[in-house]
Amino acid sequence: MSTNPHSILEEARSLIGERGANYGGIEDNFSRIAIIAQTALNVQITPYQVAMVHVATKLARMAGPGDKHDNYVDAINYLAFAEMLRPRPRDTIEADIVEMAGKLKARREPETTS
């Protein structure tokens, strides 16, 4: 455990890859969490809001007796996810939809071997 900001950021970066391998992509995972929370609470919840609730959880832990290094590292990552998932202007969203549609189409097309 280091207090060097570069080391902390590197640790946060490393955890994204490690946890991504275990739990899947951030967008898919946070979308699943949002759907489950919507069902449980009967309110509309976005993946961005899920990320912000995770940030709030880490901040609450930092303020309590369970304050640990990993709360800070996890909060950094949850803030990065929130930035990635935050609502954007409509023109950006439309461009993202076109990009995602292309990715989905590529997934469905059978691979050819040369």
Secondary structure, DSSP 4 states (H G I P E B T S, - for coil): ----HHHHHHHHHHHHHHHHHHH--HHHHHHHHHHHHHHHHSS---HHHHHHHHHHHHHHHHHSTT--HHHHHHHHHHHHHHHHHS---HHHHHHHHHHHHHHHHHHHSPP---
